[in-house]
């Protein structure tokens, strides 16, 4: 039996090209005329392009079709996000959100009313959302780290505690919060809740970090009362929902790492072709050639690691180890590829005239966010000895 090998379906190739054109013809020119550290593009540009992507059927591609999305699976979204991320803001604001925004995946475990009230408007209107798991005591081990409490009082839940590094908690209209509802039950005593912006007792304060998009926040809950119906899923189901969310997020997260690495690598190749030193182009220097060759190999390997894991997730199989592999490798490849691109560009590499400077800063965060590299290595190693 002969196997001809794998190639992307024609429909996905067309979709990728559509996204590529919007990024290169619309997003990048806008970014070139605004503050290089801007977290988002101007509102009028956002609305103009959002209308354009909606008309083209490119809006909310990863959301279920029944709620107005494109219904793409995890693998297809990884292909799409690799393209969406190839611009200055791409790591933390892929496509500058002109292709839509998504609610935290855990909301799909909620009631029909919760989906109607929160998930559908988020998809339809491109609303920002947040999810709050990480606490001062840690984020990689939610089963042990979560100290925020939720106490049932009549028809209300009362939240008390603190979360840290919660992206968009200051300006998103709603989000999901994980809290401990029964200390005696350990892992089975954690639940998930919907909390709306402006709820008394809920406050979010920006934390200044080296990235300027998806601003993280220090969030506190002081006798924060929410309706009983804001419980998502069953009481005690929170940890399962958290792990499901984290696994599902890691493949798209990794695809964005890959996309920015691809863009940085492309810039480095172009610069090496046109920049000459001592009478010869950089592209003829073996030191530069080897840097670019290593980057090319790592980018291609990274893509297949992401794809393999995404396929497994789409088949409904346990893809936790593959998610850790994708996140670990993509974040570290991103760092190495961007670092090489900066070196090849010389002083221009750290100039805000080019996106490399921003990618260089933000890439460092990617080895921490969504679980640090050390934790993912631990997950992978454990799987080897089962």
C-alpha positions as CSV (number, residue, x, y, z in Angstrom):
1,X,0.0,0.0,0.0
2,X,1.3,3.4,-0.9
3,X,0.6,6.5,1.2
4,X,1.0,9.7,-0.8
5,X,1.6,11.8,2.4
6,X,-0.5,14.5,3.9
7,X,-1.4,17.9,2.5
8,X,-3.8,20.5,3.7
9,X,-7.3,20.3,2.3
10,X,-8.0,22.9,-0.5
11,X,-10.6,24.6,1.7
12,X,-8.1,25.2,4.4
13,X,-5.5,26.4,2.0
14,X,-8.0,29.0,0.7
15,X,-8.9,30.0,4.2
16,X,-5.2,30.4,5.1
17,X,-4.6,32.6,2.1
18,X,-7.6,34.8,3.0
19,X,-6.3,35.4,6.5
20,X,-2.8,36.0,5.2
21,X,-4.1,38.8,2.8
22,X,-6.0,40.6,5.6
23,X,-3.0,40.4,7.9
24,X,-0.5,41.7,5.3
25,X,-2.8,44.2,3.5
26,X,-4.8,45.6,6.4
27,X,-3.4,44.8,9.9
28,X,0.4,45.4,9.3
29,X,-0.1,48.8,7.6
30,X,-2.3,49.9,10.5
31,X,0.3,48.8,13.0
32,X,3.0,50.7,11.2
33,X,1.3,54.0,11.7
34,X,0.4,53.7,15.4
35,X,2.3,53.4,18.7
36,X,4.5,50.2,18.4
37,X,3.4,49.3,22.0
38,X,-0.3,49.8,21.3
39,X,-2.4,47.0,22.8
40,X,-5.0,47.2,20.0
41,X,-5.7,48.9,16.7
42,X,-7.9,52.0,16.7
43,X,-11.6,51.3,17.2
44,X,-12.7,52.6,13.8
45,X,-10.2,50.3,12.1
46,X,-11.3,47.4,14.2
47,X,-15.0,47.9,13.4
48,X,-14.3,48.4,9.7
49,X,-12.3,45.2,9.5
50,X,-14.7,43.2,11.7
51,X,-17.5,44.0,9.3
52,X,-15.2,42.9,6.4
53,X,-14.4,39.5,8.0
54,X,-18.0,38.9,9.0
55,X,-19.1,39.4,5.4
56,X,-16.4,37.1,4.2
57,X,-17.4,34.3,6.7
58,X,-14.1,34.6,8.6
59,X,-15.7,35.7,12.0
60,X,-15.3,33.5,15.1
61,X,-14.0,30.6,13.0
62,X,-13.5,28.3,16.1
63,X,-16.9,28.8,17.7
64,X,-19.7,26.3,17.2
65,X,-21.8,26.9,14.1
66,X,-25.0,26.8,16.0
67,X,-23.9,29.9,17.9
68,X,-22.8,31.8,14.9
69,X,-19.3,30.6,14.5
70,X,-17.4,28.8,11.8
71,X,-17.3,25.4,13.5
72,X,-13.6,24.8,12.8
73,X,-11.9,22.0,14.7
74,X,-8.7,22.4,16.8
75,X,-6.4,21.5,14.0
76,X,-8.0,23.9,11.5
77,X,-7.9,26.7,14.0
78,X,-4.1,26.0,14.6
79,X,-3.6,26.5,10.9
80,X,-5.6,29.7,10.9
81,X,-4.0,31.1,14.0
82,X,-0.5,30.5,12.7
83,X,-1.4,33.1,10.0
84,X,-3.4,35.4,12.3
85,X,-0.4,35.8,14.6
86,X,2.1,37.0,12.0
87,X,2.1,40.7,12.9
88,X,3.4,43.0,15.7
89,X,0.5,42.4,18.2
90,X,0.1,38.8,17.1
91,X,1.3,37.0,20.2
92,X,-1.4,38.4,22.5
93,X,-3.9,39.8,20.1
94,X,-3.8,37.6,17.0
95,X,-5.4,39.3,14.0
96,X,-6.0,42.3,16.4
97,X,-9.3,40.5,17.1
98,X,-10.8,41.4,13.8
99,X,-11.6,37.7,13.2
100,X,-13.6,37.6,16.5
101,X,-13.2,36.7,20.1
102,X,-14.2,33.6,22.1
103,X,-15.5,32.9,25.6
104,X,-13.5,30.6,27.9
105,X,-14.3,27.0,26.7
106,X,-15.6,26.1,30.1
107,X,-18.8,28.1,29.5
108,X,-20.0,25.4,27.1
109,X,-20.5,23.2,30.2
110,X,-23.0,25.8,31.4
111,X,-26.8,25.8,31.1
112,X,-28.6,26.8,27.9
113,X,-29.5,30.1,29.6
114,X,-25.8,30.8,30.5
115,X,-24.8,30.1,27.0
116,X,-27.5,32.3,25.6
117,X,-26.7,35.2,28.0
118,X,-22.9,35.1,28.0
119,X,-21.4,32.9,25.2
120,X,-23.6,33.9,22.3
121,X,-23.2,37.7,22.7
122,X,-19.4,37.2,23.1
123,X,-19.2,35.4,19.8
124,X,-21.7,37.7,18.0
125,X,-20.2,41.0,19.3
126,X,-16.6,40.0,19.8
127,X,-16.6,40.8,23.5
128,X,-13.6,40.4,25.7
129,X,-13.7,37.9,28.5
130,X,-11.4,36.6,31.2
131,X,-10.8,33.4,33.2
132,X,-9.4,33.5,36.7
133,X,-7.5,30.5,38.0
134,X,-4.1,31.6,39.1
135,X,-3.6,32.8,42.6
136,X,-0.6,34.2,44.6
137,X,0.0,30.7,45.8
138,X,0.5,29.4,42.3
139,X,-1.2,28.6,39.0
140,X,0.3,25.4,37.6
141,X,-1.3,23.3,40.3
142,X,-4.9,24.6,40.7
143,X,-5.9,21.6,42.8
144,X,-3.6,22.7,45.5
145,X,-3.2,26.5,44.9
146,X,-6.8,27.7,44.8
147,X,-7.6,29.4,48.0
148,X,-10.4,31.7,46.9
149,X,-13.6,30.6,48.7
150,X,-17.2,30.5,47.5
151,X,-19.8,30.1,50.2
152,X,-23.5,29.4,49.5
153,X,-25.9,31.7,51.3
154,X,-29.5,31.2,50.3
155,X,-29.8,32.0,46.6
156,X,-26.4,33.6,46.4
157,X,-22.7,32.6,46.3
158,X,-20.3,34.8,48.2
159,X,-16.7,34.9,46.9
160,X,-13.7,36.0,48.9
161,X,-10.1,35.7,47.8
162,X,-7.5,36.9,45.3
163,X,-6.4,36.1,41.8
164,X,-3.3,37.3,40.0
165,X,-2.2,37.8,36.4
166,X,-5.7,37.6,35.0
167,X,-5.7,39.0,31.5
168,X,-8.5,41.5,30.6
169,X,-10.2,41.3,34.0
170,X,-10.3,45.1,34.1
171,X,-12.2,45.7,30.9
172,X,-14.0,42.5,30.0
173,X,-17.8,42.5,30.7
174,X,-17.7,39.0,32.2
175,X,-15.4,36.1,33.0
176,X,-15.1,32.7,34.8
177,X,-13.7,32.4,38.3
178,X,-12.6,29.2,40.0
179,X,-13.1,29.0,43.8
180,X,-13.1,26.4,46.5
181,X,-16.7,25.5,47.6
182,X,-15.8,22.6,50.0
183,X,-12.3,22.3,51.5
184,X,-13.0,18.9,52.9
185,X,-13.5,17.5,49.4
186,X,-10.0,18.5,48.1
187,X,-9.9,18.3,44.3
188,X,-13.6,17.7,44.1
189,X,-14.3,20.8,46.2
190,X,-13.5,23.4,43.4
191,X,-16.3,25.0,41.4
192,X,-16.5,27.5,38.5
193,X,-18.6,30.7,38.5
194,X,-19.6,33.5,36.1
195,X,-18.7,36.9,37.5
196,X,-19.8,40.1,35.7
197,X,-17.8,43.3,35.6
198,X,-19.1,45.8,38.1
199,X,-20.3,43.3,40.6
200,X,-19.8,44.8,44.1
201,X,-16.8,43.3,45.8
202,X,-15.0,42.5,42.5
203,X,-12.0,44.7,41.7
204,X,-9.3,44.4,39.1
205,X,-6.0,46.4,39.1
206,X,-3.6,46.3,36.2
207,X,-0.2,44.7,36.7
208,X,2.6,46.3,34.7
209,X,4.6,43.7,32.8
210,X,6.7,43.6,29.7
211,X,3.8,42.9,27.4
212,X,1.2,45.6,26.5
213,X,-1.7,43.5,25.1
214,X,-4.0,41.4,27.1
215,X,-3.1,43.3,30.3
216,X,-2.9,41.1,33.3
217,X,-4.6,42.1,36.6
218,X,-4.5,41.6,40.3
219,X,-8.2,40.6,41.1
220,X,-9.8,40.7,44.6
221,X,-13.1,39.4,45.8
222,X,-14.4,40.9,49.0
223,X,-17.8,39.5,49.9
224,X,-18.6,39.4,46.2
225,X,-22.1,38.2,45.9
226,X,-23.3,36.5,42.7
227,X,-26.6,34.7,41.9
228,X,-26.7,30.9,42.6
229,X,-27.5,30.4,38.9
230,X,-24.0,31.7,38.0
231,X,-22.5,28.3,39.0
232,X,-21.2,26.7,35.8
233,X,-21.8,23.0,35.6
234,X,-22.1,21.1,38.8
235,X,-20.7,22.0,42.2
236,X,-17.3,20.4,42.5
237,X,-16.8,20.1,38.7
238,X,-14.5,23.1,38.5
239,X,-11.2,21.3,38.4
240,X,-12.2,19.2,35.5
241,X,-13.4,22.3,33.7
242,X,-10.1,24.0,34.4
243,X,-8.0,21.2,33.1
244,X,-10.2,20.9,30.0
245,X,-9.9,24.7,29.4
246,X,-6.1,24.6,29.8
247,X,-5.6,21.7,27.5
248,X,-7.9,23.2,24.8
249,X,-6.2,26.6,25.0
250,X,-2.6,25.2,24.6
251,X,-2.9,24.2,21.0
252,X,-4.1,27.6,19.8
253,X,-1.6,29.3,22.1
254,X,1.2,27.2,20.6
255,X,0.0,28.0,17.0
256,X,0.4,31.7,17.8
257,X,4.0,31.0,19.1
258,X,4.7,29.3,15.8
259,X,3.1,32.1,13.7
260,X,5.3,34.8,15.2
261,X,8.4,32.5,14.9
262,X,7.6,32.1,11.2
263,X,7.2,35.9,10.8
264,X,10.5,36.6,12.6
265,X,12.3,34.0,10.6
266,X,11.0,35.5,7.3
267,X,12.2,38.9,8.4
268,X,15.6,37.5,9.2
269,X,16.0,35.8,5.8
270,X,15.0,38.9,4.0
271,X,17.4,41.1,6.0
272,X,20.3,38.6,5.4
273,X,19.7,38.8,1.7
274,X,19.9,42.6,1.4
275,X,22.3,43.5,4.2
276,X,26.0,43.4,3.3
277,X,29.1,43.6,5.5
278,X,32.7,43.6,4.4
279,X,31.7,43.4,0.8
280,X,29.3,40.4,1.0
281,X,25.7,39.8,1.9
282,X,25.0,38.3,5.3
283,X,23.3,35.4,3.5
284,X,26.8,34.3,2.4
285,X,28.1,34.1,5.9
286,X,28.2,30.6,7.3
287,X,27.4,31.8,10.8
288,X,24.2,33.4,9.6
289,X,23.3,30.5,7.4
290,X,23.5,28.1,10.3
291,X,21.4,30.3,12.5
292,X,18.7,30.4,9.8
293,X,19.0,26.7,9.0
294,X,18.5,25.8,12.7
295,X,15.5,28.1,12.9
296,X,14.0,26.5,9.8
297,X,14.3,23.0,11.2
298,X,12.8,23.9,14.5
299,X,9.9,25.7,12.9
300,X,9.0,22.7,10.8
301,X,9.3,20.3,13.7
302,X,7.2,22.6,15.9
303,X,4.4,22.7,13.3
304,X,4.1,18.9,13.2
305,X,4.1,18.6,17.0
306,X,1.2,21.1,17.2
307,X,-0.6,19.4,14.4
308,X,-0.3,15.9,15.8
309,X,-1.6,17.0,19.2
310,X,-4.5,18.9,17.6
311,X,-5.5,15.9,15.6
312,X,-5.5,13.8,18.7
313,X,-7.7,16.3,20.5
314,X,-10.1,16.4,17.6
315,X,-10.4,12.7,17.7
316,X,-11.6,13.0,21.3
317,X,-8.5,11.3,22.7
318,X,-6.6,12.4,25.8
319,X,-4.2,15.0,24.5
320,X,-2.8,16.4,27.7
321,X,0.7,15.2,27.1
322,X,0.7,16.4,23.5
323,X,-0.6,19.8,24.7
324,X,2.3,20.1,27.0
325,X,4.7,19.1,24.2
326,X,3.3,21.7,21.9
327,X,3.3,24.5,24.5
328,X,6.8,23.6,25.7
329,X,8.4,23.3,22.3
330,X,6.6,26.2,20.6
331,X,7.4,28.7,23.3
332,X,11.1,27.7,23.4
333,X,11.4,27.6,19.6
334,X,9.8,31.1,19.5
335,X,12.4,32.4,21.9
336,X,15.3,31.0,19.9
337,X,14.0,32.1,16.5
338,X,13.2,35.6,17.6
339,X,16.6,35.9,19.4
340,X,18.4,34.8,16.2
341,X,16.4,37.3,14.1
342,X,17.3,40.1,16.5
343,X,21.0,39.2,16.3
344,X,20.9,39.1,12.5
345,X,19.2,42.5,12.4
346,X,21.8,44.0,14.7
347,X,20.8,47.3,16.3
348,X,17.6,47.4,14.2
349,X,16.5,44.2,16.0
350,X,16.0,46.1,19.2
351,X,14.5,49.2,17.6
352,X,10.8,49.8,17.9
353,X,10.8,50.5,14.2
354,X,10.6,46.7,13.7
355,X,8.2,44.3,15.5
356,X,11.2,42.1,16.6
357,X,11.7,44.2,19.7
358,X,8.2,43.6,20.9
359,X,8.2,39.9,20.0
360,X,11.5,39.6,21.9
361,X,10.0,40.9,25.1
362,X,6.7,39.1,24.8
363,X,8.3,35.8,23.8
364,X,9.9,35.6,27.2
365,X,6.5,35.6,28.8
366,X,5.4,32.6,26.7
367,X,7.6,30.2,28.6
368,X,5.7,31.1,31.7
369,X,2.1,31.7,30.7
370,X,-0.1,28.7,30.2
371,X,2.2,26.7,32.5
372,X,6.0,27.2,32.7
373,X,8.3,25.0,30.7
374,X,9.4,23.1,33.8
375,X,5.9,22.0,34.6
376,X,5.3,20.8,31.1
377,X,8.5,18.8,31.2
378,X,7.3,17.2,34.4
379,X,4.0,16.3,32.7
380,X,5.8,14.7,29.8
381,X,8.3,12.9,32.0
382,X,5.5,11.4,34.1
383,X,3.8,10.0,31.0
384,X,7.0,8.2,30.1
385,X,7.0,6.2,33.4
386,X,3.4,5.2,33.7
